[in-house]
Amino acid sequence: MRWLIRIFMIVLVSATLVVAAVFFLPGERVAGIAADQLSRMTGRQVTMSGETTISFWPILGVSTGAVTVANADWAGEAPMFRADSLKIGVEPQALFGGDIRITGLEAVGPQINLRRAKDGRVNWELNVEGVAPSGQGQGGAEGGAPARSNRLSLTLDRALIENASLVFVDEVDGTTVRQSGVDFDLRWPDYEGAADFDLTLRPGGEVVEISGTLERVGHFIDGGVSDLQARISTKAGTASFAGRGGSAPEAAGKLTADLKNTSDFMALIGQGPMDIPDGLGRVATLETDLIFKDDRLSLRNTVLGLDGNRFTGAADVDLGEDQPRLNVQLNAGALDLTGLSADDAGGEDGNGNTGSGNSGGAASGGWSKAPINASGLAAVNGEFALVADSIDLGDFKLGKVRTLATLDRSRLVFGLREVRAYDGLITGQFVMNNRSGLSVGGDMIATGVNLKTFLDDAMDISRFEAKADGEVDFLGVGESVHAIMNSLSGGGAFKTGRGVISGFDLDRLMRSGSGTGGTTVFDTLHATFTMDEGNLFNDDLTLKLPQASAAGEGRVGLGARDIDYLFTPRLLDGGSRDGLAIPVKIRGPWANPKITPDLEAAIDLNFEEEKKELERQARDEIEREVEKQLGIERQEGQSLEDAAKDALEDELERGLLKLFD
């Protein structure tokens, strides 16, 4: 708003000079004198071309031709301000001296070029009398005397800008903003009184209306604080502020927002568009008490609605650093964040919002291949505390959650102080790091977790029912869920008490060879595991049953979502000796693995002695037949090979002796 005030001050000063001159000078000299005076006061070349006409009836006023205000010498050749014409109306009392009351001021087709250089210089920095130079606060540029602003002896019933064009080049951020079709309507009848304004912008052809009231304009211009009301209205939603504000800048009051499409609204006000997952504010509402002063923003008594989720809390934002620093505390009831793990491409919701969800490129039954945009981790630093009654993440369902998240230079660490999930408790930390490519990792400890519901949500496996304790550390790298799951590395361990395996009857399997249907009750289960390149490996699973035991080893594909595992139960003979063992192969996708007995392995395990005896008998029979065919007689304890060797040597010896007979 500061540049708008400056532009209008230029126009108002111009109006003052022109009106004062019209009663003493011919019209052709008015423009030249006004331009010279403005050039001297602003330090910029001001020109007025075309005919200057004066009217006394029905409105006392002046109409000029084109008006141009030169740009700063470093900001390019295009003028900072240009209008096709100015029209100025005043009250007849101006004929008799005293303060000038402007009843109308109209700029036709103005073109405004604003620029901020890399070193922070701005081209709208003008020493216009009646306006404190931008950048001065209450303490002045060097902390000395407060900035002074000489009061303009002007009032303004109405100022009107129609069809303006605006270009703002920000070399600091590397951005260029272009606006055309800008309309501005200002009503300021009393210098010390209120001013009403209406500003219309048309970014991308969409209408954005900004309106409001500043109660004490003169006091505000002099650096004071005034009551202020403002409202932004778009087809995507509205936002409003009611409170007090000053040009320092500073503000305090009630901020409210009702956004039907948050992404479109942010784009219309030059802050987007934004890719917002369902549940995090495609549709948003806000009520908060706002205080802004000295580059610090405080929000209190905040009620925030993001889609169907509702938060209460407070926040502090420090804008004085290179990156904003946030301190946020939020409380929530039941949170629905299923949109974070959606397997579709998003589509439209009931309000016409379109979102990408979190997949889009997911193969049927596989992890999402859609790119994860984690660039937002670089936007701010700070701490975020959240307490929620429950969180539904789609793939996982959590109970009460207490977490403190710390974000520092694109690395977000969730400290899991309390996570109630699957009837158990999870503590530890979860990390997202986007400093040099996205990675996720963490280390967690879980106690009393319901294995049936957890494995059903995590791996589509619902055969195990038990309470489990476990620990895990993991690391995954990639720009999608698919890439992360296929790169997981780490390790861990788990153990359970008494439980049930549904889907096959181990006793029936052991006794009849058929494991189809039924259930298996076990006493304990424990194992350790490692992870590498998206695969979980285990070779020490031990299962204890009342009349049997079991061991397991194999691979679980965390990335491929499949399993290749050998599970070997063994009956106990009288509870003291190992009995019959029948290995079971578990292979296939998580959702529908095939469970079949491995008969070849069963024979190797259960009939090893019998196999050795059969092999011995076969070997003896072969040796007897060889002796018979070769006519070999073995001595006691002599092997067939040694007997054959001796017989061959005897035969060779006899053959050689015959050579000398």
C-alpha positions in Angstrom: 0.0 0.0 0.0 2.9 2.4 0.6 3.6 2.8 -3.1 -0.1 3.6 -3.7 0.1 6.3 -1.1 3.2 7.8 -2.8 1.6 7.8 -6.2 -1.5 9.5 -4.9 0.6 12.1 -3.1 2.3 12.9 -6.3 -1.0 13.3 -8.0 -2.4 15.4 -5.1 0.6 17.7 -5.1 0.2 18.1 -8.8 -3.4 18.9 -8.4 -2.6 21.6 -5.8 -0.1 23.3 -8.0 -2.4 23.2 -11.0 -5.5 24.5 -9.2 -3.5 27.3 -7.5 -2.2 28.4 -10.9 -5.3 28.3 -12.9 -6.7 31.5 -11.3 -3.6 33.6 -12.1 -2.1 32.1 -15.3 -3.3 31.2 -18.7 -3.9 27.5 -19.2 -1.0 27.0 -21.5 1.5 27.8 -18.7 -0.1 25.8 -16.0 1.2 22.4 -17.1 4.8 23.7 -17.4 4.9 25.3 -13.9 3.3 22.3 -12.2 5.8 20.0 -13.9 8.8 22.1 -12.9 7.6 22.3 -9.3 7.0 18.5 -9.1 10.4 17.8 -10.7 12.1 19.9 -8.1 10.2 18.4 -5.1 10.5 14.7 -6.2 14.0 14.7 -7.8 12.4 13.1 -10.9 11.7 14.7 -14.3 7.9 15.3 -14.5 6.4 16.4 -17.8 2.9 17.4 -18.8 2.0 17.5 -22.5 -1.1 18.4 -24.4 -3.6 21.1 -23.7 -4.5 22.2 -20.2 -8.1 23.4 -20.0 -9.9 25.2 -17.2 -13.6 24.9 -16.4 -15.7 27.1 -14.0 -19.1 25.6 -14.6 -20.7 23.3 -13.6 -17.5 22.1 -11.9 -14.5 24.1 -11.0 -11.5 22.2 -12.2 -8.6 21.5 -14.5 -8.0 18.9 -17.2 -4.4 18.2 -18.3 -2.9 16.1 -21.1 -0.5 13.3 -20.6 1.5 13.2 -17.4 4.8 11.4 -17.0 7.1 10.8 -13.9 10.6 9.6 -14.9 12.0 6.5 -13.4 15.1 6.2 -11.2 18.3 6.4 -13.2 19.1 2.8 -12.3 15.6 1.4 -13.1 15.4 1.6 -16.9 14.2 4.0 -19.4 10.4 3.4 -19.0 8.8 6.1 -16.9 7.7 5.1 -13.4 4.3 6.7 -13.9 2.4 7.8 -16.9 -1.2 8.7 -17.4 -3.1 9.7 -20.6 -4.6 12.6 -18.7 -5.5 14.1 -15.3 -8.8 15.6 -14.4 -9.1 17.7 -11.2 -12.2 19.2 -9.6 -12.2 21.6 -6.6 -14.8 23.4 -4.5 -15.6 27.0 -5.5 -14.4 28.2 -2.1 -10.9 27.7 -3.5 -11.4 31.0 -5.4 -11.4 32.8 -2.1 -8.3 31.2 -0.6 -7.8 28.8 2.2 -7.3 25.0 2.0 -8.0 23.4 -1.3 -10.8 20.9 -1.2 -10.6 18.6 -4.2 -13.9 17.1 -5.1 -12.7 14.9 -7.9 -9.4 13.5 -9.2 -9.3 11.1 -12.1 -6.3 9.5 -13.8 -7.1 8.0 -17.2 -5.1 4.9 -18.4 -2.1 5.2 -16.0 0.9 2.9 -16.5 2.9 2.2 -13.4 6.4 0.5 -13.4 7.8 -0.5 -10.1 11.2 -2.1 -9.5 13.2 -3.4 -6.5 16.9 -3.9 -7.2 19.1 -6.7 -5.9 20.6 -4.3 -3.3 17.1 -3.4 -1.9 16.7 -0.1 -3.6 13.2 0.8 -4.8 12.3 3.1 -7.6 9.2 4.6 -5.8 11.4 6.1 -3.1 10.4 9.8 -3.5 10.9 12.7 -1.2 7.4 14.0 -1.8 6.5 16.8 0.6 3.8 15.5 2.9 4.9 11.8 2.8 7.6 10.3 4.9 10.2 8.6 2.8 9.6 4.8 2.6 11.8 2.8 4.9 11.5 5.3 7.8 9.8 4.1 10.9 9.0 5.8 14.1 12.6 6.1 15.0 13.9 7.4 11.7 16.4 5.9 9.3 19.3 6.0 11.8 17.4 5.6 15.0 17.3 9.4 15.7 14.3 11.7 15.6 11.0 10.3 14.3 10.3 10.7 10.6 8.4 13.9 9.9 5.6 14.4 7.4 4.4 17.9 6.6 0.6 17.9 6.3 -0.9 18.4 2.9 -3.6 21.1 3.0 -5.8 18.9 0.9 -9.0 16.9 1.1 -10.4 14.6 -1.5 -14.1 13.7 -2.1 -13.2 11.1 -4.7 -10.1 9.9 -6.6 -10.6 7.5 -9.5 -8.1 5.4 -11.5 -9.5 3.4 -14.3 -7.9 0.7 -16.5 -4.4 1.1 -15.0 -1.6 -1.3 -15.8 1.1 -2.2 -13.3 4.4 -4.0 -13.7 6.5 -4.9 -10.6 9.9 -6.4 -11.1 11.5 -7.8 -8.0 15.2 -8.6 -8.6 15.6 -9.8 -5.1 13.1 -12.7 -5.5 13.6 -12.9 -9.3 9.9 -12.4 -10.0 7.8 -10.1 -12.2 4.2 -9.3 -11.5 2.0 -7.8 -14.2 -1.5 -6.5 -13.6 -3.8 -4.9 -16.2 -7.3 -3.5 -16.0 -6.6 -2.1 -12.4 -9.3 0.2 -11.0 -9.0 2.2 -7.8 -11.6 4.4 -6.2 -10.7 6.5 -3.1 -13.1 8.7 -1.1 -11.4 11.0 1.5 -13.5 14.1 2.2 -11.8 15.0 5.5 -8.0 15.1 6.0 -8.3 14.0 9.7 -11.4 11.8 8.9 -12.0 8.4 7.3 -11.0 7.3 3.8 -12.9 4.5 1.9 -11.1 2.7 -0.9 -12.0 0.0 -3.5 -9.3 -1.6 -5.5 -10.0 -4.1 -8.4 -7.3 -6.3 -9.8 -7.8 -8.8 -12.7 -5.0 -11.4 -12.6 -5.5 -13.9 -15.4 -8.8 -12.3 -16.1 -10.2 -13.2 -12.7 -11.6 -10.3 -10.5 -10.0 -9.6 -7.2 -11.7 -6.9 -5.1 -10.0 -5.2 -2.2 -12.0 -2.7 -0.2 -11.7 -1.1 3.2 -11.8 1.9 5.5 -9.0 3.8 7.2 -10.6 5.9 10.0 -7.9 8.5 10.6 -6.0 9.1 7.4 -4.0 12.2 8.5 -2.9 10.5 11.7 -1.9 7.4 9.7 0.1 9.5 7.2 1.9 11.2 10.1 3.0 7.8 11.4 0.2 7.1 13.9 -2.1 4.2 14.3 -5.7 4.2 13.0 -8.7 1.9 13.0 -8.6 -0.1 9.9 -11.0 -2.5 8.1 -10.1 -4.4 4.9 -11.6 -7.2 2.8 -10.3 -9.3 -0.1 -13.0 -10.9 -2.2 -12.5 -13.4 -5.0 -14.5 -16.2 -6.6 -12.2 -18.6 -4.7 -12.9 -17.1 -1.2 -12.7 -14.1 1.0 -10.5 -12.7 3.7 -11.0 -9.8 6.0 -9.3 -7.8 8.8 -10.8 -5.6 11.4 -8.6 -3.8 13.9 -5.9 -1.1 14.0 -3.0 -0.5 11.7 0.0 1.9 11.2 2.5 2.6 8.5 5.4 1.4 10.6 4.1 -1.2 9.5 2.1 -2.6 12.4 -1.4 -4.1 12.9 -3.6 -5.7 15.5 -7.1 -7.1 15.1 -9.3 -10.0 14.0 -8.3 -11.8 10.8 -10.9 -14.1 9.2 -10.9 -16.1 6.0 -13.3 -18.4 4.2 -11.6 -20.0 1.2 -13.6 -22.3 -1.1 -10.4 -23.1 -3.1 -7.2 -22.3 -1.2 -4.9 -22.9 -4.1 -6.8 -20.6 -6.5 -7.1 -17.9 -3.8 -3.4 -17.9 -3.1 -2.7 -17.8 -6.9 -5.0 -14.8 -7.3 -3.2 -12.8 -4.6 0.2 -13.7 -6.0 1.2 -16.5 -3.6 0.5 -19.7 -5.5 -0.8 -21.9 -6.9 -0.3 -24.5 -4.2 -0.5 -28.3 -4.4 -2.5 -29.1 -1.3 -3.4 -32.7 -0.4 -7.0 -33.4 0.7 -7.3 -32.9 4.4 -4.7 -30.1 4.6 -6.7 -27.2 3.4 -8.1 -27.4 -0.2 -11.0 -25.7 1.5 -10.0 -23.6 4.5 -11.5 -21.3 7.2 -9.6 -19.2 9.7 -10.4 -17.0 12.7 -7.6 -15.5 14.7 -6.4 -12.5 16.8 -3.5 -11.0 14.9 -0.7 -8.8 16.1 2.1 -7.7 13.8 4.9 -5.4 14.8 8.7 -5.2 14.3 8.7 -8.0 11.8 7.0 -10.3 14.3 3.6 -11.9 13.7 1.6 -13.4 16.6 -1.7 -15.4 16.2 -3.8 -16.1 19.3 -7.2 -17.7 19.9 -6.8 -19.3 16.5 -9.5 -21.6 15.0 -8.4 -23.2 11.7 -10.5 -25.4 9.5 -8.7 -27.5 6.8 -11.3 -29.4 4.8 -13.0 -31.5 7.5 -10.3 -31.1 10.1 -10.4 -28.5 12.9 -7.4 -27.1 14.8 -7.2 -24.6 17.7 -4.0 -23.0 19.0 -1.5 -20.2 18.6 1.5 -19.3 16.5 4.5 -16.8 16.5 6.3 -15.9 13.3 9.6 -14.0 13.2 10.0 -12.5 9.7 13.3 -10.7 10.5 15.5 -13.6 9.5 16.4 -14.7 6.0 13.8 -17.5 6.4 10.7 -17.0 8.6 10.9 -18.8 11.9 7.7 -20.3 13.2 6.6 -21.5 16.6 3.3 -23.2 16.4 1.1 -25.0 18.9 -2.0 -26.8 17.6 -4.7 -29.0 19.2 -7.1 -31.1 17.2 -9.8 -33.8 17.6 -10.1 -36.6 15.1 -7.9 -35.8 12.0 -8.7 -37.3 8.6 -5.4 -37.2 6.6 -6.3 -40.1 4.2 -5.6 -37.8 1.3 -1.9 -38.1 2.1 -1.9 -41.7 1.0 -4.6 -41.6 -1.7 -4.0 -44.1 -4.6 -5.9 -42.1 -7.2 -4.9 -39.1 -9.2 -7.0 -36.7 -7.1 -9.8 -35.6 -9.3 -12.2 -33.0 -8.1 -13.9 -32.7 -4.8 -17.4 -31.5 -4.2 -16.3 -27.9 -4.4 -14.6 -28.2 -7.7 -11.1 -28.4 -6.3 -8.6 -30.4 -8.2 -5.7 -32.1 -6.4 -3.0 -34.6 -7.3 -3.4 -36.7 -4.2 -0.2 -38.6 -3.5 0.1 -41.0 -6.3 -1.2 -40.6 -9.8 1.5 -42.9 -11.2 0.8 -45.9 -8.9 0.5 -49.3 -10.5 -2.4 -51.4 -9.5 -1.7 -52.8 -6.0 1.7 -51.1 -5.9 3.2 -48.1 -4.2 2.6 -44.7 -5.6 5.1 -43.5 -8.2 3.9 -39.9 -8.2 6.7 -37.4 -7.4 6.7 -36.1 -3.8 7.1 -32.3 -3.7 9.1 -31.6 -0.5 10.2 -28.1 -1.5 8.0 -26.6 1.2 10.5 -27.9 3.8 12.8 -25.0 2.7 10.2 -22.3 3.2 10.5 -21.8 7.0 12.3 -23.0 10.1 10.8 -23.5 13.5 9.0 -25.8 15.9 5.5 -27.3 15.6 3.7 -29.0 18.5 0.6 -31.0 17.8 -1.8 -32.8 20.1 -4.6 -34.8 18.3 -7.2 -37.2 19.6 -6.7 -39.5 16.6 -5.2 -39.4 13.1 -6.4 -41.5 10.1 -3.5 -41.7 7.6 -5.3 -44.1 5.3 -2.7 -46.8 5.4 -2.3 -46.4 9.1 -4.7 -45.3 11.9 -3.4 -43.7 15.0 -5.0 -42.9 18.3 -3.9 -40.0 20.6 -0.8 -38.3 19.2 1.6 -35.9 21.0 4.5 -34.8 18.8 7.0 -31.9 18.5 8.3 -31.4 15.0 11.5 -29.4 14.4 12.2 -28.0 11.0 15.7 -26.7 10.2 17.1 -26.0 6.7 14.8 -28.6 4.9 15.2 -31.3 7.6 12.0 -32.1 9.5 12.2 -34.2 12.7 9.0 -35.5 14.3 9.7 -36.3 18.0 7.0 -38.9 18.8 6.4 -38.3 22.4 3.3 -40.3 22.5 1.6 -42.2 19.7 -1.2 -44.5 20.6 -1.7 -46.9 17.8 -3.2 -50.4 17.4 -3.8 -50.7 21.1 -0.2 -50.0 21.8 2.3 -47.2 22.4 4.9 -46.0 19.9 7.7 -43.6 20.7 10.8 -42.4 18.9 11.4 -40.1 15.9 10.6 -39.8 12.2 12.7 -37.7 9.9 12.2 -36.2 6.5 15.3 -34.6 5.0 15.3 -32.7 1.7 18.7 -31.0 1.9 20.2 -33.0 -1.0 17.3 -35.1 -2.3 14.4 -36.5 -0.3 15.0 -39.2 2.3 12.9 -40.5 5.2 14.0 -42.5 8.2 13.7 -42.9 11.9 13.9 -45.2 14.9 10.9 -46.3 16.9 10.0 -48.5 19.8 6.5 -50.1 20.0 4.9 -51.9 22.9 1.6 -53.8 23.1 0.8 -53.4 19.4 -2.2 -55.4 18.0 -0.4 -57.4 15.3 -3.5 -58.3 13.4 -4.8 -54.8 12.8 -1.3 -53.4 12.2 -0.2 -56.0 9.6 -3.6 -55.7 8.0 -3.1 -51.9 7.5 0.6 -52.1 6.7 0.9 -55.2 4.5 -2.6 -56.5 3.8 -1.8 -59.5 6.0 -4.6 -60.5 8.5 -3.5 -64.0 9.5 -1.6 -63.1 12.7 -3.4 -62.1 15.9 -1.2 -61.2 19.0 0.2 -58.4 21.1 3.7 -57.5 19.9 6.6 -55.4 21.2 9.2 -54.3 18.7 11.9 -51.8 17.6 13.0 -50.6 14.2 15.4 -48.2 12.6 15.1 -47.5 8.9 16.2 -45.2 6.0 14.6 -44.8 2.6 15.7 -42.5 -0.3 13.7 -41.4 -3.3 11.3 -38.9 -4.8 8.2 -41.1 -4.6 6.7 -43.6 -2.2 7.6 -46.4 -4.7 11.2 -45.3 -4.7 11.5 -45.0 -0.9 9.9 -48.4 -0.2 12.2 -50.0 -2.7 15.3 -48.5 -1.1 14.5 -49.2 2.6 17.5 -50.3 4.7 17.8 -50.8 8.5 16.9 -53.5 11.0 14.9 -54.4 14.1 13.4 -57.0 16.2 10.0 -58.1 17.6 8.4 -60.5 20.0 4.9 -61.5 21.0 3.1 -63.5 23.6 0.3 -65.9 23.1 -1.4 -65.5 19.7 -3.2 -67.1 16.7 -2.3 -67.7 13.1 -5.5 -68.1 11.0 -5.8 -69.6 7.6 -4.2 -73.0 8.3 -4.2 -75.6 11.0 -0.7 -76.6 11.9 -1.8 -79.7 13.7 -3.7 -80.9 10.7 -0.8 -80.1 8.5 1.6 -82.1 10.6 -0.7 -85.1 10.9 -2.4 -85.3 7.5 -0.3 -83.1 5.2 -3.1 -80.7 4.6 -2.9 -77.2 6.1 -6.0 -75.6 4.5 -8.3 -73.7 6.8 -8.5 -73.7 10.6 -6.2 -71.8 13.0 -2.9 -72.3 14.9 -2.5 -71.2 18.5 1.0 -70.4 19.6 2.6 -69.4 22.9 5.5 -67.0 21.8 7.0 -65.6 18.6 10.2 -63.7 18.3 12.6 -62.7 15.5 15.2 -60.2 14.3 15.5 -58.8 10.8 17.5 -56.6 8.5 16.4 -54.5 5.6 18.3 -53.8 2.4 17.2 -52.3 -1.0 13.5 -52.6 -0.1 13.7 -56.2 1.2 13.3 -57.5 4.7 15.4 -60.6 5.6 15.0 -62.9 8.6 16.7 -66.2 9.5 15.9 -66.7 13.2 12.1 -66.6 13.6 11.2 -68.9 16.4 7.6 -70.0 17.2 6.6 -72.0 20.3 3.4 -74.0 20.4 2.0 -76.3 23.1 3.0 -79.5 21.2 5.3 -78.1 18.5 7.9 -75.5 17.6 8.6 -73.7 14.4 11.4 -71.8 12.8 11.4 -69.5 9.8 13.6 -67.8 7.3 13.2 -65.9 4.1 12.5 -62.5 2.5 9.6 -60.1 2.7 9.5 -57.6 -0.3 8.7 -54.2 1.2 9.0 -52.5 -2.2 7.6 -55.3 -4.3 4.9 -56.1 -1.7 5.5 -59.9 -1.9 6.8 -62.7 0.3 9.1 -65.7 -0.1 9.4 -67.4 3.2 10.0 -70.9 4.5 8.2 -71.7 7.7 9.2 -75.1 9.3 7.0 -76.4 12.1 8.1 -79.5 14.1 6.0 -81.8 16.3 7.3 -82.6 19.7 7.5 -86.3 20.5 6.3 -86.6 24.1 7.4 -83.1 24.8 11.1 -84.1 24.9 12.3 -85.2 21.5 12.0 -83.6 18.1 9.4 -85.3 15.9 7.9 -84.9 12.5 8.8 -81.6 10.6 7.0 -80.4 7.6 8.4 -77.1 6.0 5.8 -74.8 4.5 6.5 -72.4 1.7 4.8 -69.0 1.8 5.1 -67.3 -1.6 3.2 -64.6 -3.5 1.8 -61.1 -3.1 0.9 -59.8 0.4 -2.8 -59.8 -0.3 -3.0 -63.4 -1.4 0.1 -65.5 -0.7 0.1 -69.3 -1.5 0.9 -71.6 1.5 2.0 -75.1 0.5 4.0 -77.9 2.2 7.5 -78.4 0.9 7.5 -82.2 0.6 11.1 -82.4 -0.7 12.4 -80.5 2.3 10.1 -82.6 4.5 11.8 -85.8 3.3 15.2 -84.4 3.8 14.4 -83.4 7.4 12.4 -86.4 8.5 14.0 -89.4 6.7 17.7 -88.5 6.7 18.7 -91.8 8.4 16.5 -93.9 6.1 18.1 -92.2 3.1 21.6 -93.0 4.4 20.6 -96.7 4.9 19.2 -96.9 1.4 22.3 -95.3 0.0 24.5 -97.8 1.8 22.5 -100.8 0.6 22.6 -99.6 -3.0 26.4 -99.0 -2.8 27.0 -102.6 -1.4 25.0 -104.1 -4.2 26.9 -102.2 -6.8 30.2 -103.2 -5.3 29.3 -106.9 -5.3 28.3 -106.7 -9.0 31.6 -105.0 -9.8 33.6 -107.7 -8.0 31.7 -110.4 -9.9 32.3 -108.8 -13.3 36.0 -108.0 -12.7 36.7 -111.2 -10.7 38.1 -109.2 -7.8 38.5 -110.7 -4.4 38.6 -108.1 -1.6 40.5 -108.7 1.6 38.8 -107.9 4.9 38.5 -104.2 5.4 39.7 -103.4 1.9 37.7 -101.0 -0.3 36.6 -101.9 -3.8 38.8 -99.2 -5.2 41.9 -100.6 -3.4 41.1 -104.2 -4.5 40.6 -103.2 -8.1 43.9 -101.3 -8.0 45.8 -104.3 -6.6 44.3 -106.6 -9.2 45.3 -104.2 -11.9 48.9 -104.0 -10.6 49.2 -107.8 -10.4 47.9 -108.2 -14.0 50.4 -105.6 -15.3 53.2 -107.2 -13.5 52.5 -110.6 -15.0 52.2 -109.0 -18.4 55.6 -107.4 -18.2 57.4 -110.5 -17.0 56.1 -112.3 -20.1 58.1 -109.9 -22.2 61.3 -111.4 -20.9 60.3 -115.1 -21.1 
